[in-house]
Structures are given as C-alpha cells and as structure tokens.
C-alpha cells in the first residue's frame, strides 16, 4: 500500500510553530501519513494528498498557488495576524490535524484572476495590484471592459480582487466585500484624485483591460502581494476570471459570514 503524503508549509519562523509541528508529527505517525517539509523540498508535491499550512494568509496563499489545478486541498492553521483564509486557529491543532488526515473536512473551490501583459503571465488567488513607484509621480490608470473605457484616473494605484481577496487590500481601500461563492471580481482605485472614481464589480465572463496612461513612468504589478514586474507607459494588462483553481479546506458547517464577523468584528 502506497504511503500517504502530506506537504507541510510554514511562514519560516520555526520556533513559533514548533508546538504545532510536534503535534502534527505525532498525529501523522499515528495515522500513517508521511510528512514532507515543503519549505525545502518540492519533489513530493505530485504525490501529496493534502498540504498543511502553518502561517498567515501569505503562507496560505503561497500554498494555494503552489497546488493550484492539482486537486490537492490546503488545510491551514492560523499563525498570522488575521488569517482570514485559515481552516482552524492554532489552539485547535489536535482535533484539526486528525480531521485533516481523516479527510473530515469540506473544500471550498477558489477562483483566480489570470493576468497577461508583455512579459507577464500569472494567476492571483487574492488580488492583482498596480501601484506607482515609491516617491514617483502619481499614476494615470484606466480600465476597459468591452470597448468602453470606464475609468481614467490619476491615482496611487488600482486593485483587482477575487471574492477571497475582497477582504484584503480591496476592503482596506474602501471596496465592497464579495462573499465566497460570488462569481466575479472587483476593481478599486487607490487614493484616486477624483470625486467620481467608484469600485466596480466585473462579471466573470468579461475581460478587464488595465492601461498605464502615465506619460513617463512604469507602475509596479503585484500578485497576491508579491511584485512580479512592471507595466510600462502605454502598455496594457488583461485580467480574466478563472473558475476552480485552488481548494481550501474548511471545517463542516463553517460560514463565510461567521468568519467575517469573527475576523473583522460586528457591524455597528
């Protein structure tokens, strides 16, 4: 009988997750699961039946991107500040790891935003950000849907977020929260020099084109908070909605709205 394999990912602060890692090792041994240190070894990724992430949303996103389009779920323990994507909190490791290896969890299928521009091909689970260089001139950005240019704004930048990412930079930027399961993505300008720039929710079948209309300066392009390149003056970047890219483990009967309340507090 082939060994069951779980890939373990951490945020790199080993001492902080030591107790959880020891619990994980003990329960894996009891349940016949081989653990692979995914921070140092990718050779077992193709054999993994589950990925265990010990970290914050950045670590979880890294795991979701790494195992995108593979059918491998990411079971995440919150060792970050917010941990909106986490499956469990750190004090629930004993029961949580047993659930993970017994496959006693639900999975949430997460979409992504696929981007394409000169020299850039990436997929974002959370968001895509265009941002002016620190200390640089204010950017001039616009977005086009179909043949219509809907916004042409002097600003610090622009965020395109999935439903999963709508509670991150988009929310801090004044954009709307999209419940998990909503199909579509949201566009918000960062510090627009305009009284009329408003967020826009884009239908999943539409291609969004972002244009850098700045006269001289490029803007940085980031995917899930990681800088991946630049968009030069006059260049454009296409964004498309992709269904079912990654699987996030969830405890049975967990609710997006309960998670929203617990992580961000009651609305008053």
C-alpha positions as CSV (number, residue, x, y, z in Angstrom):
1,X,0.0,0.0,0.0
2,X,1.4,3.4,-1.1
3,X,2.3,5.8,1.7
4,X,0.0,8.8,2.3
5,X,1.9,12.1,1.9
6,X,1.2,15.5,3.3
7,X,3.3,18.5,2.4
8,X,3.9,21.0,5.3
9,X,4.4,24.7,4.6
10,X,5.3,27.3,7.2
11,X,5.9,31.1,7.4
12,X,9.6,30.4,8.2
13,X,9.5,31.2,11.9
14,X,10.1,27.7,13.0
15,X,10.2,28.4,16.8
16,X,6.7,29.9,16.6
17,X,5.2,26.8,15.1
18,X,7.3,24.3,16.9
19,X,4.5,23.0,19.3
20,X,2.0,22.7,16.3
21,X,4.7,20.9,14.2
22,X,5.3,18.4,17.0
23,X,1.6,17.7,17.3
24,X,1.4,17.3,13.6
25,X,4.3,14.8,13.5
26,X,2.8,12.7,16.3
27,X,-0.7,12.5,14.7
28,X,0.8,11.9,11.3
29,X,2.8,8.9,12.7
30,X,-0.4,7.6,14.4
31,X,-2.4,7.8,11.2
32,X,0.2,6.5,8.8
33,X,0.9,9.8,7.0
34,X,4.4,10.7,5.7
35,X,5.2,14.4,6.2
36,X,7.4,16.3,3.7
37,X,9.0,19.6,4.5
38,X,7.6,21.7,1.6
39,X,9.7,24.7,2.5
40,X,12.8,22.7,1.5
41,X,11.6,20.0,-0.8
42,X,9.2,20.1,-3.8
43,X,9.9,16.6,-5.0
44,X,6.8,15.1,-3.3
45,X,4.3,17.7,-4.5
46,X,3.0,15.3,-7.1
47,X,2.3,12.6,-4.5
48,X,0.7,14.8,-1.9
49,X,-2.9,14.2,-0.9
50,X,-3.0,17.3,1.3
51,X,-1.0,20.4,2.1
52,X,-0.8,21.7,5.7
53,X,0.0,25.4,6.0
54,X,1.2,26.8,9.3
55,X,1.2,30.6,8.9
56,X,-0.8,33.6,8.0
57,X,-2.7,34.4,4.8
58,X,0.6,34.9,2.9
59,X,1.7,31.4,3.6
60,X,-1.8,30.0,2.8
61,X,-1.9,31.9,-0.5
62,X,1.5,30.5,-1.3
63,X,0.2,27.0,-0.7
64,X,-2.9,27.6,-2.8
65,X,-0.9,28.9,-5.7
66,X,1.6,26.0,-5.4
67,X,-1.1,23.4,-5.5
68,X,-3.4,25.2,-8.0
69,X,-5.0,23.0,-10.6
70,X,-3.9,19.8,-8.8
71,X,-6.9,18.9,-6.7
72,X,-4.8,19.0,-3.5
73,X,-6.5,20.9,-0.7
74,X,-4.7,23.3,1.6
75,X,-5.5,22.8,5.3
76,X,-4.4,26.0,7.1
77,X,-3.6,26.8,10.7
78,X,-3.6,30.5,11.6
79,X,-0.2,31.7,12.8
80,X,-0.7,35.2,11.3
81,X,-2.4,38.4,12.2
82,X,-5.8,37.9,10.6
83,X,-5.8,34.5,9.0
84,X,-9.0,35.0,7.1
85,X,-8.3,32.0,4.9
86,X,-7.3,29.7,7.8
87,X,-9.1,26.5,8.4
88,X,-8.5,26.4,12.1
89,X,-6.9,28.5,14.8
90,X,-3.6,27.4,16.5
91,X,-5.4,26.2,19.7
92,X,-7.4,23.6,17.7
93,X,-4.4,21.6,16.2
94,X,-5.1,18.3,18.0
95,X,-8.5,17.8,16.6
96,X,-7.8,19.7,13.4
97,X,-4.9,17.5,12.3
98,X,-6.9,14.4,12.9
99,X,-9.7,15.8,10.8
100,X,-7.2,16.7,8.1
101,X,-5.7,13.2,7.8
102,X,-9.2,11.6,8.1
103,X,-10.4,13.9,5.3
104,X,-13.2,15.0,7.6
105,X,-13.5,18.5,6.1
106,X,-15.2,20.3,3.3
107,X,-13.4,22.0,0.4
108,X,-14.0,25.4,-1.0
109,X,-13.2,25.8,-4.6
110,X,-11.5,29.2,-5.1
111,X,-11.3,31.1,-8.4
112,X,-8.3,33.2,-9.6
113,X,-7.6,36.2,-11.8
114,X,-5.3,35.3,-14.7
115,X,-3.3,38.2,-15.9
116,X,-1.5,38.7,-19.2
117,X,0.8,41.5,-20.3
118,X,4.1,41.9,-22.1
119,X,6.4,39.5,-20.2
120,X,3.8,38.7,-17.5
121,X,1.7,35.6,-17.1
122,X,0.4,34.9,-13.6
123,X,-2.7,33.9,-11.6
124,X,-3.8,35.6,-8.4
125,X,-5.9,33.9,-5.8
126,X,-6.4,37.1,-3.8
127,X,-5.6,40.2,-5.9
128,X,-3.7,42.0,-8.6
129,X,-2.3,45.4,-7.7
130,X,-0.9,48.2,-9.9
131,X,1.0,50.7,-7.9
132,X,3.1,53.8,-8.6
133,X,6.8,53.6,-7.6
134,X,7.5,54.9,-4.1
135,X,8.4,58.5,-4.4
136,X,7.4,58.6,-8.0
137,X,4.8,60.6,-9.8
138,X,1.1,59.9,-9.4
139,X,0.0,57.2,-11.9
140,X,-2.6,57.7,-14.6
141,X,-4.6,54.4,-14.9
142,X,-7.7,53.4,-16.7
143,X,-9.8,50.2,-17.2
144,X,-11.7,49.0,-20.2
145,X,-14.5,46.5,-20.5
146,X,-15.5,45.5,-24.0
147,X,-14.9,48.6,-26.0
148,X,-15.8,51.0,-23.2
149,X,-13.2,52.9,-21.1
150,X,-14.9,53.2,-17.7
151,X,-12.3,54.9,-15.7
152,X,-9.4,57.2,-16.4
153,X,-7.9,58.4,-13.1
154,X,-4.9,60.0,-11.5
155,X,-4.2,57.8,-8.5
156,X,-1.6,55.9,-6.5
157,X,-2.8,52.6,-7.9
158,X,-5.5,50.1,-8.6
159,X,-6.6,46.8,-7.1
160,X,-8.4,43.9,-8.8
161,X,-9.7,41.3,-6.2
162,X,-11.3,37.9,-6.2
163,X,-14.1,37.2,-3.7
164,X,-11.5,35.6,-1.4
165,X,-9.3,38.6,-1.8
166,X,-12.0,41.2,-1.4
167,X,-11.5,41.2,2.4
168,X,-7.8,42.2,2.0
169,X,-6.4,45.3,0.2
170,X,-9.7,45.8,-1.5
171,X,-11.6,46.2,1.8
172,X,-8.9,48.5,3.2
173,X,-9.2,50.5,0.1
174,X,-13.0,51.0,0.5
175,X,-14.1,48.3,-1.9
176,X,-17.1,46.0,-1.3
177,X,-16.8,42.6,0.3
178,X,-17.7,39.8,-2.1
179,X,-19.0,36.7,-0.3
180,X,-17.2,33.4,-1.2
181,X,-19.1,31.8,-4.0
182,X,-19.9,35.0,-5.8
183,X,-18.7,34.8,-9.4
184,X,-16.9,37.9,-10.5
185,X,-14.2,40.3,-9.3
186,X,-14.0,43.8,-8.0
187,X,-11.9,46.9,-9.2
188,X,-11.0,49.8,-6.9
189,X,-8.7,52.7,-7.3
190,X,-6.1,53.5,-4.6
191,X,-6.2,57.1,-3.4
192,X,-7.9,58.4,-6.6
193,X,-7.5,62.1,-7.3
194,X,-11.2,62.2,-8.3
195,X,-14.6,62.6,-6.7
196,X,-16.2,60.2,-9.1
197,X,-14.0,57.1,-9.1
198,X,-16.1,54.2,-7.7
199,X,-15.5,50.5,-7.2
200,X,-16.8,48.2,-9.9
201,X,-17.8,44.5,-9.8
202,X,-17.0,42.8,-13.0
203,X,-18.9,39.8,-14.4
204,X,-16.9,36.5,-14.6
205,X,-17.2,36.3,-18.4
206,X,-15.8,39.7,-19.1
207,X,-12.1,40.6,-19.8
208,X,-10.9,43.6,-17.9
209,X,-8.1,45.5,-19.5
210,X,-5.9,47.8,-17.4
211,X,-3.9,50.6,-19.1
212,X,-1.0,52.6,-17.8
213,X,-1.6,56.0,-19.3
214,X,1.2,57.7,-17.4
215,X,3.4,59.7,-19.7
216,X,6.8,58.5,-18.4
217,X,6.7,56.2,-15.5
218,X,6.0,52.5,-15.2
219,X,3.8,51.1,-12.4
220,X,4.6,48.0,-10.3
221,X,2.5,44.9,-10.8
222,X,1.9,42.7,-7.7
223,X,0.1,39.3,-7.5
224,X,-1.1,38.3,-4.0
225,X,1.2,40.9,-2.5
226,X,4.3,39.8,-4.4
227,X,5.9,42.1,-7.0
228,X,6.0,40.3,-10.4
229,X,7.0,43.0,-12.8
230,X,6.1,46.4,-14.2
231,X,3.6,47.8,-16.7
232,X,5.3,50.4,-18.9
233,X,3.7,53.6,-20.1
234,X,1.2,52.8,-22.8
235,X,1.1,49.1,-22.1
236,X,-2.0,47.2,-21.1
237,X,-2.7,44.2,-18.8
238,X,-5.6,41.8,-19.4
239,X,-7.4,40.2,-16.4
240,X,-9.7,37.2,-16.7
241,X,-11.7,35.3,-14.2
242,X,-10.8,31.6,-13.8
243,X,-13.1,29.1,-12.0
244,X,-12.0,26.4,-9.6
245,X,-8.3,27.0,-9.5
246,X,-7.5,26.0,-5.9
247,X,-9.0,24.1,-3.0
248,X,-9.2,25.4,0.5
249,X,-10.1,23.1,3.4
250,X,-13.0,24.2,5.6
251,X,-14.5,22.7,8.7
252,X,-18.0,21.3,8.2
253,X,-20.7,23.9,8.7
254,X,-18.3,26.8,8.6
255,X,-19.8,30.0,7.3
256,X,-18.2,32.9,5.4
257,X,-20.4,35.4,7.3
258,X,-19.4,33.9,10.7
259,X,-15.8,34.2,9.6
260,X,-16.3,37.8,8.6
261,X,-17.8,38.7,11.9
262,X,-15.1,36.9,13.9
263,X,-12.2,38.4,12.0
264,X,-13.4,41.9,11.5
265,X,-15.9,42.5,14.3
266,X,-19.6,43.2,14.5
267,X,-21.0,45.8,12.2
268,X,-22.3,48.8,14.2
